[in-house]
Amino acid sequence: MSQVEVAAAMGAKVLGRFPAGAPRGSWPAEEYAARCRAEGRPATVIMDLKSDAFLVVVPADED
């Protein structure tokens, strides 16, 4: 399932994509999502197992 397919299936817009192999103790997707939430966007982190990456998403109707 591609990033576009994930977004379409969830009704979400992908804001960022982060490889799952970040160094131990590093959470770049969670940190990015926290910055988005601080700006007022309801960002969530999901795992795309097929591509082994974390996606930061918001509902599709969010800009």
PQR file of N, CA, C, O and H, with PARSE charges and radii, in Angstrom:
ATOM      1  N   MET A   1       0.855  -1.177   0.000 -0.4000 1.5000
ATOM      2  CA  MET A   1       0.000   0.000   0.000 -0.0000 2.0000
ATOM      3  C   MET A   1       0.899   1.238   0.000  0.5500 1.7000
ATOM      4  O   MET A   1       1.772   1.371   0.858 -0.5500 1.4000
ATOM      5  N   SER A   2       0.693   2.127  -0.942 -0.4000 1.5000
ATOM      6  CA  SER A   2       1.514   3.327  -1.040 -0.0000 2.0000
ATOM      7  C   SER A   2       1.033   4.391  -0.058  0.5500 1.7000
ATOM      8  O   SER A   2      -0.025   4.263   0.558 -0.5500 1.4000
ATOM      9  H   SER A   2      -0.016   2.019  -1.639  0.4000 1.0000
ATOM     10  N   GLN A   3       1.832   5.435   0.070 -0.4000 1.5000
ATOM     11  CA  GLN A   3       1.471   6.556   0.946 -0.0000 2.0000
ATOM     12  C   GLN A   3       0.123   7.129   0.535  0.5500 1.7000
ATOM     13  O   GLN A   3      -0.697   7.461   1.391 -0.5500 1.4000
ATOM     14  H   GLN A   3       2.692   5.539  -0.430  0.4000 1.0000
ATOM     15  N   VAL A   4      -0.114   7.247  -0.766 -0.4000 1.5000
ATOM     16  CA  VAL A   4      -1.379   7.772  -1.269 -0.0000 2.0000
ATOM     17  C   VAL A   4      -2.519   6.834  -0.899  0.5500 1.7000
ATOM     18  O   VAL A   4      -3.588   7.286  -0.490 -0.5500 1.4000
ATOM     19  H   VAL A   4       0.552   6.977  -1.462  0.4000 1.0000
ATOM     20  N   GLU A   5      -2.295   5.525  -1.042 -0.4000 1.5000
ATOM     21  CA  GLU A   5      -3.328   4.549  -0.695 -0.0000 2.0000
ATOM     22  C   GLU A   5      -3.644   4.593   0.794  0.5500 1.7000
ATOM     23  O   GLU A   5      -4.807   4.493   1.185 -0.5500 1.4000
ATOM     24  H   GLU A   5      -1.426   5.158  -1.374  0.4000 1.0000
ATOM     25  N   VAL A   6      -2.618   4.743   1.628 -0.4000 1.5000
ATOM     26  CA  VAL A   6      -2.825   4.836   3.076 -0.0000 2.0000
ATOM     27  C   VAL A   6      -3.683   6.043   3.377  0.5500 1.7000
ATOM     28  O   VAL A   6      -4.648   5.951   4.135 -0.5500 1.4000
ATOM     29  H   VAL A   6      -1.673   4.824   1.310  0.4000 1.0000
ATOM     30  N   ALA A   7      -3.339   7.171   2.791 -0.4000 1.5000
ATOM     31  CA  ALA A   7      -4.078   8.407   3.031 -0.0000 2.0000
ATOM     32  C   ALA A   7      -5.529   8.268   2.573  0.5500 1.7000
ATOM     33  O   ALA A   7      -6.445   8.681   3.284 -0.5500 1.4000
ATOM     34  H   ALA A   7      -2.555   7.245   2.175  0.4000 1.0000
ATOM     35  N   ALA A   8      -5.740   7.696   1.402 -0.4000 1.5000
ATOM     36  CA  ALA A   8      -7.088   7.536   0.879 -0.0000 2.0000
ATOM     37  C   ALA A   8      -7.904   6.584   1.746  0.5500 1.7000
ATOM     38  O   ALA A   8      -9.072   6.848   2.029 -0.5500 1.4000
ATOM     39  H   ALA A   8      -4.996   7.361   0.824  0.4000 1.0000
ATOM     40  N   ALA A   9      -7.302   5.492   2.163 -0.4000 1.5000
ATOM     41  CA  ALA A   9      -8.012   4.503   2.978 -0.0000 2.0000
ATOM     42  C   ALA A   9      -8.412   5.079   4.331  0.5500 1.7000
ATOM     43  O   ALA A   9      -9.463   4.734   4.871 -0.5500 1.4000
ATOM     44  H   ALA A   9      -6.352   5.277   1.933  0.4000 1.0000
ATOM     45  N   MET A  10      -7.586   5.944   4.869 -0.4000 1.5000
ATOM     46  CA  MET A  10      -7.857   6.521   6.183 -0.0000 2.0000
ATOM     47  C   MET A  10      -8.634   7.828   6.097  0.5500 1.7000
ATOM     48  O   MET A  10      -9.080   8.336   7.125 -0.5500 1.4000
ATOM     49  H   MET A  10      -6.732   6.224   4.431  0.4000 1.0000
ATOM     50  N   GLY A  11      -8.808   8.386   4.905 -0.4000 1.5000
ATOM     51  CA  GLY A  11      -9.403   9.706   4.782 -0.0000 2.0000
ATOM     52  C   GLY A  11      -8.495  10.734   5.426  0.5500 1.7000
ATOM     53  O   GLY A  11      -8.965  11.633   6.125 -0.5500 1.4000
ATOM     54  H   GLY A  11      -8.445   7.974   4.069  0.4000 1.0000
ATOM     55  N   ALA A  12      -7.186  10.606   5.193 -0.4000 1.5000
ATOM     56  CA  ALA A  12      -6.207  11.454   5.845 -0.0000 2.0000
ATOM     57  C   ALA A  12      -5.226  12.027   4.826  0.5500 1.7000
ATOM     58  O   ALA A  12      -5.042  11.491   3.734 -0.5500 1.4000
ATOM     59  H   ALA A  12      -6.804   9.876   4.626  0.4000 1.0000
ATOM     60  N   LYS A  13      -4.605  13.134   5.225 -0.4000 1.5000
ATOM     61  CA  LYS A  13      -3.553  13.760   4.427 -0.0000 2.0000
ATOM     62  C   LYS A  13      -2.227  13.485   5.120  0.5500 1.7000
ATOM     63  O   LYS A  13      -2.098  13.711   6.324 -0.5500 1.4000
ATOM     64  H   LYS A  13      -4.754  13.569   6.113  0.4000 1.0000
ATOM     65  N   VAL A  14      -1.243  13.002   4.375 -0.4000 1.5000
ATOM     66  CA  VAL A  14       0.070  12.693   4.942 -0.0000 2.0000
ATOM     67  C   VAL A  14       0.915  13.964   4.958  0.5500 1.7000
ATOM     68  O   VAL A  14       1.143  14.579   3.917 -0.5500 1.4000
ATOM     69  H   VAL A  14      -1.347  12.818   3.398  0.4000 1.0000
ATOM     70  N   LEU A  15       1.377  14.351   6.146 -0.4000 1.5000
ATOM     71  CA  LEU A  15       2.218  15.539   6.296 -0.0000 2.0000
ATOM     72  C   LEU A  15       3.702  15.198   6.254  0.5500 1.7000
ATOM     73  O   LEU A  15       4.517  15.997   5.792 -0.5500 1.4000
ATOM     74  H   LEU A  15       1.192  13.851   6.992  0.4000 1.0000
ATOM     75  N   GLY A  16       4.049  14.005   6.739 -0.4000 1.5000
ATOM     76  CA  GLY A  16       5.453  13.629   6.788 -0.0000 2.0000
ATOM     77  C   GLY A  16       5.623  12.133   6.819  0.5500 1.7000
ATOM     78  O   GLY A  16       4.727  11.395   7.228 -0.5500 1.4000
ATOM     79  H   GLY A  16       3.387  13.356   7.114  0.4000 1.0000
ATOM     80  N   ARG A  17       6.786  11.694   6.379 -0.4000 1.5000
ATOM     81  CA  ARG A  17       7.114  10.263   6.328 -0.0000 2.0000
ATOM     82  C   ARG A  17       8.506  10.095   6.927  0.5500 1.7000
ATOM     83  O   ARG A  17       9.438  10.805   6.550 -0.5500 1.4000
ATOM     84  H   ARG A  17       7.514  12.294   6.047  0.4000 1.0000
ATOM     85  N   PHE A  18       8.646   9.156   7.857 -0.4000 1.5000
ATOM     86  CA  PHE A  18       9.897   8.968   8.572 -0.0000 2.0000
ATOM     87  C   PHE A  18      10.250   7.488   8.606  0.5500 1.7000
ATOM     88  O   PHE A  18       9.406   6.669   8.970 -0.5500 1.4000
ATOM     89  H   PHE A  18       7.888   8.579   8.163  0.4000 1.0000
ATOM     90  N   PRO A  19      11.490   7.117   8.234 -0.5600 1.5000
ATOM     91  CA  PRO A  19      11.870   5.704   8.266  0.2800 2.0000
ATOM     92  C   PRO A  19      11.791   5.147   9.679  0.5500 1.7000
ATOM     93  O   PRO A  19      12.069   5.851  10.650 -0.5500 1.4000
ATOM     94  N   ALA A  20      11.414   3.894   9.788 -0.4000 1.5000
ATOM     95  CA  ALA A  20      11.268   3.261  11.104 -0.0000 2.0000
ATOM     96  C   ALA A  20      12.616   2.984  11.754  0.5500 1.7000
ATOM     97  O   ALA A  20      12.663   2.690  12.949 -0.5500 1.4000
ATOM     98  H   ALA A  20      11.188   3.322   9.000  0.4000 1.0000
ATOM     99  N   GLY A  21      13.690   3.067  11.025 -0.4000 1.5000
ATOM    100  CA  GLY A  21      15.002   2.738  11.556 -0.0000 2.0000
ATOM    101  C   GLY A  21      15.743   3.907  12.193  0.5500 1.7000
ATOM    102  O   GLY A  21      16.965   3.983  12.074 -0.5500 1.4000
ATOM    103  H   GLY A  21      13.652   3.307  10.054  0.4000 1.0000
ATOM    104  N   ALA A  22      15.052   4.809  12.857 -0.4000 1.5000
ATOM    105  CA  ALA A  22      15.709   5.944  13.520 -0.0000 2.0000
ATOM    106  C   ALA A  22      16.601   5.423  14.651  0.5500 1.7000
ATOM    107  O   ALA A  22      16.348   4.348  15.196 -0.5500 1.4000
ATOM    108  H   ALA A  22      14.059   4.747  12.953  0.4000 1.0000
ATOM    109  N   PRO A  23      17.632   6.174  15.001 -0.5600 1.5000
ATOM    110  CA  PRO A  23      18.511   5.737  16.091  0.2800 2.0000
ATOM    111  C   PRO A  23      17.733   5.533  17.397  0.5500 1.7000
ATOM    112  O   PRO A  23      16.721   6.193  17.636 -0.5500 1.4000
ATOM    113  N   ARG A  24      18.206   4.634  18.214 -0.4000 1.5000
ATOM    114  CA  ARG A  24      17.558   4.333  19.486 -0.0000 2.0000
ATOM    115  C   ARG A  24      17.368   5.613  20.297  0.5500 1.7000
ATOM    116  O   ARG A  24      18.294   6.412  20.434 -0.5500 1.4000
ATOM    117  H   ARG A  24      19.028   4.098  18.020  0.4000 1.0000
ATOM    118  N   GLY A  25      16.171   5.800  20.829 -0.4000 1.5000
ATOM    119  CA  GLY A  25      15.859   6.978  21.627 -0.0000 2.0000
ATOM    120  C   GLY A  25      15.436   8.181  20.806  0.5500 1.7000
ATOM    121  O   GLY A  25      15.127   9.233  21.365 -0.5500 1.4000
ATOM    122  H   GLY A  25      15.418   5.151  20.718  0.4000 1.0000
ATOM    123  N   SER A  26      15.417   8.040  19.479 -0.4000 1.5000
ATOM    124  CA  SER A  26      15.012   9.120  18.590 -0.0000 2.0000
ATOM    125  C   SER A  26      13.613   8.820  18.058  0.5500 1.7000
ATOM    126  O   SER A  26      13.351   7.710  17.595 -0.5500 1.4000
ATOM    127  H   SER A  26      15.668   7.185  19.026  0.4000 1.0000
ATOM    128  N   TRP A  27      12.734   9.782  18.122 -0.4000 1.5000
ATOM    129  CA  TRP A  27      11.348   9.613  17.684 -0.0000 2.0000
ATOM    130  C   TRP A  27      10.969  10.752  16.746  0.5500 1.7000
ATOM    131  O   TRP A  27      10.110  11.561  17.096 -0.5500 1.4000
ATOM    132  H   TRP A  27      12.947  10.683  18.499  0.4000 1.0000
ATOM    133  N   PRO A  28      11.579  10.845  15.565 -0.5600 1.5000
ATOM    134  CA  PRO A  28      11.339  12.000  14.697  0.2800 2.0000
ATOM    135  C   PRO A  28       9.879  12.177  14.274  0.5500 1.7000
ATOM    136  O   PRO A  28       9.409  13.311  14.179 -0.5500 1.4000
ATOM    137  N   ALA A  29       9.163  11.106  14.022 -0.4000 1.5000
ATOM    138  CA  ALA A  29       7.757  11.237  13.622 -0.0000 2.0000
ATOM    139  C   ALA A  29       6.931  11.795  14.771  0.5500 1.7000
ATOM    140  O   ALA A  29       6.100  12.679  14.564 -0.5500 1.4000
ATOM    141  H   ALA A  29       9.545  10.185  14.100  0.4000 1.0000
ATOM    142  N   GLU A  30       7.151  11.284  15.985 -0.4000 1.5000
ATOM    143  CA  GLU A  30       6.406  11.782  17.150 -0.0000 2.0000
ATOM    144  C   GLU A  30       6.738  13.245  17.431  0.5500 1.7000
ATOM    145  O   GLU A  30       5.859  14.027  17.794 -0.5500 1.4000
ATOM    146  H   GLU A  30       7.826  10.566  16.153  0.4000 1.0000
ATOM    147  N   GLU A  31       8.016  13.614  17.261 -0.4000 1.5000
ATOM    148  CA  GLU A  31       8.420  14.999  17.491 -0.0000 2.0000
ATOM    149  C   GLU A  31       7.775  15.932  16.467  0.5500 1.7000
ATOM    150  O   GLU A  31       7.322  17.023  16.813 -0.5500 1.4000
ATOM    151  H   GLU A  31       8.730  12.979  16.965  0.4000 1.0000
ATOM    152  N   TYR A  32       7.736  15.499  15.209 -0.4000 1.5000
ATOM    153  CA  TYR A  32       7.098  16.309  14.168 -0.0000 2.0000
ATOM    154  C   TYR A  32       5.600  16.438  14.441  0.5500 1.7000
ATOM    155  O   TYR A  32       5.040  17.527  14.316 -0.5500 1.4000
ATOM    156  H   TYR A  32       8.103  14.613  14.928  0.4000 1.0000
ATOM    157  N   ALA A  33       4.957  15.345  14.808 -0.4000 1.5000
ATOM    158  CA  ALA A  33       3.526  15.378  15.100 -0.0000 2.0000
ATOM    159  C   ALA A  33       3.248  16.313  16.279  0.5500 1.7000
ATOM    160  O   ALA A  33       2.256  17.041  16.265 -0.5500 1.4000
ATOM    161  H   ALA A  33       5.412  14.460  14.909  0.4000 1.0000
ATOM    162  N   ALA A  34       4.109  16.302  17.295 -0.4000 1.5000
ATOM    163  CA  ALA A  34       3.933  17.188  18.451 -0.0000 2.0000
ATOM    164  C   ALA A  34       4.029  18.655  18.021  0.5500 1.7000
ATOM    165  O   ALA A  34       3.266  19.494  18.500 -0.5500 1.4000
ATOM    166  H   ALA A  34       4.915  15.711  17.306  0.4000 1.0000
ATOM    167  N   ARG A  35       4.966  18.965  17.118 -0.4000 1.5000
ATOM    168  CA  ARG A  35       5.073  20.347  16.614 -0.0000 2.0000
ATOM    169  C   ARG A  35       3.813  20.731  15.850  0.5500 1.7000
ATOM    170  O   ARG A  35       3.327  21.856  15.977 -0.5500 1.4000
ATOM    171  H   ARG A  35       5.586  18.283  16.728  0.4000 1.0000
ATOM    172  N   CYS A  36       3.284  19.808  15.062 -0.4000 1.5000
ATOM    173  CA  CYS A  36       2.045  20.078  14.318 -0.0000 2.0000
ATOM    174  C   CYS A  36       0.886  20.326  15.286  0.5500 1.7000
ATOM    175  O   CYS A  36       0.096  21.249  15.090 -0.5500 1.4000
ATOM    176  H   CYS A  36       3.678  18.895  14.959  0.4000 1.0000
ATOM    177  N   ARG A  37       0.789  19.498  16.329 -0.4000 1.5000
ATOM    178  CA  ARG A  37      -0.289  19.679  17.313 -0.0000 2.0000
ATOM    179  C   ARG A  37      -0.143  21.014  18.037  0.5500 1.7000
ATOM    180  O   ARG A  37      -1.145  21.655  18.355 -0.5500 1.4000
ATOM    181  H   ARG A  37       1.430  18.748  16.488  0.4000 1.0000
ATOM    182  N   ALA A  38       1.091  21.441  18.303 -0.4000 1.5000
ATOM    183  CA  ALA A  38       1.322  22.734  18.951 -0.0000 2.0000
ATOM    184  C   ALA A  38       0.845  23.887  18.058  0.5500 1.7000
ATOM    185  O   ALA A  38       0.483  24.954  18.553 -0.5500 1.4000
ATOM    186  H   ALA A  38       1.905  20.921  18.045  0.4000 1.0000
ATOM    187  N   GLU A  39       0.850  23.659  16.741 -0.4000 1.5000
ATOM    188  CA  GLU A  39       0.365  24.651  15.782 -0.0000 2.0000
ATOM    189  C   GLU A  39      -1.148  24.540  15.565  0.5500 1.7000
ATOM    190  O   GLU A  39      -1.718  25.297  14.779 -0.5500 1.4000
ATOM    191  H   GLU A  39       1.144  22.792  16.339  0.4000 1.0000
ATOM    192  N   GLY A  40      -1.792  23.605  16.255 -0.4000 1.5000
ATOM    193  CA  GLY A  40      -3.244  23.467  16.158 -0.0000 2.0000
ATOM    194  C   GLY A  40      -3.741  22.426  15.177  0.5500 1.7000
ATOM    195  O   GLY A  40      -4.947  22.333  14.945 -0.5500 1.4000
ATOM    196  H   GLY A  40      -1.328  22.991  16.893  0.4000 1.0000
ATOM    197  N   ARG A  41      -2.848  21.639  14.592 -0.4000 1.5000
ATOM    198  CA  ARG A  41      -3.267  20.577  13.667 -0.0000 2.0000
ATOM    199  C   ARG A  41      -3.397  19.268  14.430  0.5500 1.7000
ATOM    200  O   ARG A  41      -2.515  18.935  15.221 -0.5500 1.4000
ATOM    201  H   ARG A  41      -1.869  21.714  14.780  0.4000 1.0000
ATOM    202  N   PRO A  42      -4.472  18.515  14.215 -0.5600 1.5000
ATOM    203  CA  PRO A  42      -4.673  17.243  14.928  0.2800 2.0000
ATOM    204  C   PRO A  42      -3.851  16.101  14.330  0.5500 1.7000
ATOM    205  O   PRO A  42      -4.416  15.140  13.808 -0.5500 1.4000
ATOM    206  N   ALA A  43      -2.532  16.201  14.404 -0.4000 1.5000
ATOM    207  CA  ALA A  43      -1.641  15.219  13.778 -0.0000 2.0000
ATOM    208  C   ALA A  43      -1.573  13.923  14.583  0.5500 1.7000
ATOM    209  O   ALA A  43      -1.595  13.928  15.814 -0.5500 1.4000
ATOM    210  H   ALA A  43      -2.074  16.982  14.829  0.4000 1.0000
ATOM    211  N   THR A  44      -1.490  12.824  13.855 -0.4000 1.5000
ATOM    212  CA  THR A  44      -1.377  11.487  14.430 -0.0000 2.0000
ATOM    213  C   THR A  44      -0.267  10.734  13.706  0.5500 1.7000
ATOM    214  O   THR A  44      -0.040  10.948  12.516 -0.5500 1.4000
ATOM    215  H   THR A  44      -1.472  12.819  12.855  0.4000 1.0000
ATOM    216  N   VAL A  45       0.414   9.862  14.419 -0.4000 1.5000
ATOM    217  CA  VAL A  45       1.456   9.031  13.814 -0.0000 2.0000
ATOM    218  C   VAL A  45       0.887   7.627  13.601  0.5500 1.7000
ATOM    219  O   VAL A  45       0.305   7.035  14.509 -0.5500 1.4000
ATOM    220  H   VAL A  45       0.229   9.688  15.386  0.4000 1.0000
ATOM    221  N   ILE A  46       1.066   7.111  12.391 -0.4000 1.5000
ATOM    222  CA  ILE A  46       0.659   5.738  12.089 -0.0000 2.0000
ATOM    223  C   ILE A  46       1.856   5.016  11.479  0.5500 1.7000
ATOM    224  O   ILE A  46       2.782   5.647  10.968 -0.5500 1.4000
ATOM    225  H   ILE A  46       1.538   7.593  11.653  0.4000 1.0000
ATOM    226  N   MET A  47       1.827   3.704  11.539 -0.4000 1.5000
ATOM    227  CA  MET A  47       2.895   2.882  10.966 -0.0000 2.0000
ATOM    228  C   MET A  47       2.411   2.291   9.655  0.5500 1.7000
ATOM    229  O   MET A  47       1.357   1.657   9.597 -0.5500 1.4000
ATOM    230  H   MET A  47       1.075   3.191  11.955  0.4000 1.0000
ATOM    231  N   ASP A  48       3.192   2.504   8.601 -0.4000 1.5000
ATOM    232  CA  ASP A  48       2.943   1.860   7.314 -0.0000 2.0000
ATOM    233  C   ASP A  48       3.865   0.648   7.266  0.5500 1.7000
ATOM    234  O   ASP A  48       5.047   0.774   6.946 -0.5500 1.4000
ATOM    235  H   ASP A  48       4.048   3.019   8.648  0.4000 1.0000
ATOM    236  N   LEU A  49       3.331  -0.510   7.579 -0.4000 1.5000
ATOM    237  CA  LEU A  49       4.144  -1.723   7.681 -0.0000 2.0000
ATOM    238  C   LEU A  49       4.807  -2.108   6.364  0.5500 1.7000
ATOM    239  O   LEU A  49       5.947  -2.572   6.352 -0.5500 1.4000
ATOM    240  H   LEU A  49       2.370  -0.612   7.839  0.4000 1.0000
ATOM    241  N   LYS A  50       4.099  -1.918   5.260 -0.4000 1.5000
ATOM    242  CA  LYS A  50       4.645  -2.334   3.967 -0.0000 2.0000
ATOM    243  C   LYS A  50       5.927  -1.574   3.626  0.5500 1.7000
ATOM    244  O   LYS A  50       6.874  -2.156   3.096 -0.5500 1.4000
ATOM    245  H   LYS A  50       3.173  -1.540   5.269  0.4000 1.0000
ATOM    246  N   SER A  51       5.955  -0.270   3.930 -0.4000 1.5000
ATOM    247  CA  SER A  51       7.151   0.523   3.612 -0.0000 2.0000
ATOM    248  C   SER A  51       8.069   0.692   4.816  0.5500 1.7000
ATOM    249  O   SER A  51       9.113   1.335   4.709 -0.5500 1.4000
ATOM    250  H   SER A  51       5.186   0.203   4.360  0.4000 1.0000
ATOM    251  N   ASP A  52       7.696   0.128   5.952 -0.4000 1.5000
ATOM    252  CA  ASP A  52       8.487   0.215   7.180 -0.0000 2.0000
ATOM    253  C   ASP A  52       8.792   1.673   7.525  0.5500 1.7000
ATOM    254  O   ASP A  52       9.940   2.047   7.765 -0.5500 1.4000
ATOM    255  H   ASP A  52       6.848  -0.394   6.039  0.4000 1.0000
ATOM    256  N   ALA A  53       7.725   2.489   7.545 -0.4000 1.5000
ATOM    257  CA  ALA A  53       7.880   3.910   7.828 -0.0000 2.0000
ATOM    258  C   ALA A  53       6.723   4.386   8.697  0.5500 1.7000
ATOM    259  O   ALA A  53       5.633   3.812   8.694 -0.5500 1.4000
ATOM    260  H   ALA A  53       6.792   2.185   7.350  0.4000 1.0000
ATOM    261  N   PHE A  54       6.998   5.455   9.440 -0.4000 1.5000
ATOM    262  CA  PHE A  54       5.957   6.115  10.218 -0.0000 2.0000
ATOM    263  C   PHE A  54       5.448   7.284   9.402  0.5500 1.7000
ATOM    264  O   PHE A  54       6.235   8.035   8.827 -0.5500 1.4000
ATOM    265  H   PHE A  54       7.883   5.921   9.442  0.4000 1.0000
ATOM    266  N   LEU A  55       4.125   7.444   9.348 -0.4000 1.5000
ATOM    267  CA  LEU A  55       3.498   8.552   8.638 -0.0000 2.0000
ATOM    268  C   LEU A  55       2.840   9.467   9.645  0.5500 1.7000
ATOM    269  O   LEU A  55       2.186   8.996  10.575 -0.5500 1.4000
ATOM    270  H   LEU A  55       3.485   6.834   9.815  0.4000 1.0000
ATOM    271  N   VAL A  56       3.001  10.773   9.475 -0.4000 1.5000
ATOM    272  CA  VAL A  56       2.295  11.756  10.280 -0.0000 2.0000
ATOM    273  C   VAL A  56       1.129  12.213   9.430  0.5500 1.7000
ATOM    274  O   VAL A  56       1.321  12.724   8.327 -0.5500 1.4000
ATOM    275  H   VAL A  56       3.532  11.156   8.719  0.4000 1.0000
ATOM    276  N   VAL A  57      -0.077  12.031   9.936 -0.4000 1.5000
ATOM    277  CA  VAL A  57      -1.285  12.329   9.155 -0.0000 2.0000
ATOM    278  C   VAL A  57      -2.224  13.242   9.923  0.5500 1.7000
ATOM    279  O   VAL A  57      -2.199  13.304  11.152 -0.5500 1.4000
ATOM    280  H   VAL A  57      -0.232  11.615  10.832  0.4000 1.0000
ATOM    281  N   VAL A  58      -3.060  13.953   9.160 -0.4000 1.5000
ATOM    282  CA  VAL A  58      -4.161  14.749   9.703 -0.0000 2.0000
ATOM    283  C   VAL A  58      -5.404  14.357   8.919  0.5500 1.7000
ATOM    284  O   VAL A  58      -5.285  13.826   7.814 -0.5500 1.4000
ATOM    285  H   VAL A  58      -3.080  13.902   8.161  0.4000 1.0000
ATOM    286  N   PRO A  59      -6.598  14.606   9.462 -0.5600 1.5000
ATOM    287  CA  PRO A  59      -7.807  14.330   8.671  0.2800 2.0000
ATOM    288  C   PRO A  59      -7.733  15.057   7.340  0.5500 1.7000
ATOM    289  O   PRO A  59      -7.182  16.155   7.266 -0.5500 1.4000
ATOM    290  N   ALA A  60      -8.279  14.461   6.288 -0.4000 1.5000
ATOM    291  CA  ALA A  60      -8.168  14.987   4.933 -0.0000 2.0000
ATOM    292  C   ALA A  60      -8.724  16.406   4.797  0.5500 1.7000
ATOM    293  O   ALA A  60      -8.259  17.163   3.945 -0.5500 1.4000
ATOM    294  H   ALA A  60      -8.727  13.568   6.348  0.4000 1.0000
ATOM    295  N   ASP A  61      -9.689  16.773   5.600 -0.4000 1.5000
ATOM    296  CA  ASP A  61     -10.265  18.104   5.482 -0.0000 2.0000
ATOM    297  C   ASP A  61      -9.443  19.180   6.175  0.5500 1.7000
ATOM    298  O   ASP A  61      -9.792  20.358   6.104 -0.5500 1.4000
ATOM    299  H   ASP A  61     -10.067  16.157   6.291  0.4000 1.0000
ATOM    300  N   GLU A  62      -8.346  18.797   6.851 -0.4000 1.5000
ATOM    301  CA  GLU A  62      -7.445  19.754   7.493 -0.0000 2.0000
ATOM    302  C   GLU A  62      -6.441  20.263   6.470  0.5500 1.7000
ATOM    303  O   GLU A  62      -6.029  19.515   5.583 -0.5500 1.4000
ATOM    304  H   GLU A  62      -8.062  17.840   6.908  0.4000 1.0000
ATOM    305  N   ASP A  63      -6.045  21.514   6.581 -0.4000 1.5000
ATOM    306  CA  ASP A  63      -5.010  22.056   5.686 -0.0000 2.0000
ATOM    307  C   ASP A  63      -3.732  22.258   6.394  0.5500 1.7000
ATOM    308  O   ASP A  63      -2.757  22.707   5.791 -0.5500 1.4000
ATOM    309  H   ASP A  63      -6.380  22.122   7.301  0.4000 1.0000
TER
END
